[in-house]
């Protein structure tokens, strides 16, 4: 729907906010209605229909939990499920706003906002599922390292655009080789901390004896090889982003120490009693499915809630075949430049071979396949016979369902993929068509590693 044809309702107990929004929107939309009392919502929604509703999260100065916003969001979804709801929040309430997205809100805006940003948010909320975003159509993707035109990748880019400017902690899920580290770097580059450091730690490689020294630092003489004072990764990331890769491999004892540092926002070097304040944005990644990570015998739930303000699920390459050609051409150009060769094209037969393969090693396997082809090929166009797949990845592990695979699990997986693709990656609409709650659909996505 065009913004100028839209009917907008704004609910906020601040009369200045209502006045400002009304003056902004009266020339931009068909109709704008403002209301200070959320209690009037049921009668307003019963009497008429609104295309977009701007809903404040808090209505009483003594109560800042956002509970009022969640209550009225639920009521709107009961009365007018088709209406797009945009939450109005303060910068400090970002975690609540992200929770609102999970509970059905279309988006959120942070007070104070820029008028252009508010209009863009309203336009995006009115965009039909699957339609190209007006703000992004015809221009380069949001991040040059995140390539792909599939619905799954576009959903990641849209989520990244909303989440990156906040300080919300991000948990990136996905199989090995899907590019979780690239997503983490993209979040950092699009954040307010982009000028600060991006510090990556392979948490899975940290032994229990090295954990505290690496993350929190140590004083000279704290242990046998501590010959000088050394800052840890938390201090190194001060003012920027700390990326803990493969966090699912941390032991329970290390998880407890990490949780303490995150809660207190300070670290204490080994051999010292002096706490050091740290200001970081935390991004974590794991190849462990969330359903397994939530097992308290393996991972502390209090830490999981702390790091999991927003989830970004990076899908395996086999579930987004539309991206294979784009990625293959990108890697072909990249390695041609590296090895001082003309950039090769890919024949139709080569592209078909790539698109029909299961890619158990995901984007990383595709990258190495194209690198080898560029090195070994004799002609300026890569042919199907130039492409050799890795023997390190058993094809049976790819899990691609063929039409003959009619197990209940395969049928459910394929149905979920088709509906999500149909709705352009919109989880809310896909869940509605499947007759599931968003939470239930997320559980099935984790179950099938989608």
Number of C-alpha atoms within 10 A of each C-alpha: 12 12 21 14 12 19 17 24 22 23 24 20 18 12 13 10 16 18 11 11 18 19 11 16 19 14 11 15 17 14 16 21 17 19 18 16 11 18 10 11 17 14 9 15 16 10 8 9 15 19 19 23 25 21 26 26 26 21 19 11 7 7 10 12 13 18 14 18 22 23 11 18 22 17 15 20 16 10 14 17 12 14 20 24 27 26 25 24 21 16 14 12 17 19 16 21 26 21 14 23 17 16 17 20 24 22 22 23 23 18 12 11 11 10 13 10 12 18 16 13 18 27 19 20 22 17 16 12 16 15 10 14 15 12 11 11 10 9 8 9 15 16 17 8 13 17 18 19 16 17 20 23 21 21 19 17 22 13 16 23 17 16 21 21 16 20 20 21 21 24 27 23 24 22 21 17 20 21 19 25 18 13 22 27 20 21 26 26 18 18 21 15 21 18 11 17 16 21 18 18 18 13 22 15 14 18 13 12 9 11 18 21 23 20 22 23 24 23 18 15 13 17 12 7 8 15 12 11 15 17 16 20 20 29 23 20 21 19 19 24 29 25 28 22 23 21 23 22 19 20 16 14 10 16 19 15 14 18 17 13 19 18 10 11 15 17 24 20 23 22 16 12 9 11 13 13 15 19 16 24 21 24 27 25 26 22 21 19 20 22 12 14 19 16 11 12 10 14 20 19 14 14 16 18 13 17 21 19 18 21 17 21 25 22 21 24 26 22 18 18 19 16 20 24 17 13 18 21 16 16 20 25 19 16 22 17 12 10 11 8 13 13 18 18 16 18 13 12 13 18 18 14 14 22 18 11 16 22 28 25 25 21 21 15 19 23 19 17 20 27 21 16 20 27 14 12 15 10 11 13 15 23 18 17 11 19 21 13 18 15 7 9 15 12 16 9 11 17 14 18 15 9 9 7 11 11 10 8 13 18 14 13 19 17 13 21 18 12 18 22 19 15 19 22 21 18 21 21 20 24 20 12 13 13 11 14 15 18 14 11 19 18 15 16 18 17 15 16 21 22
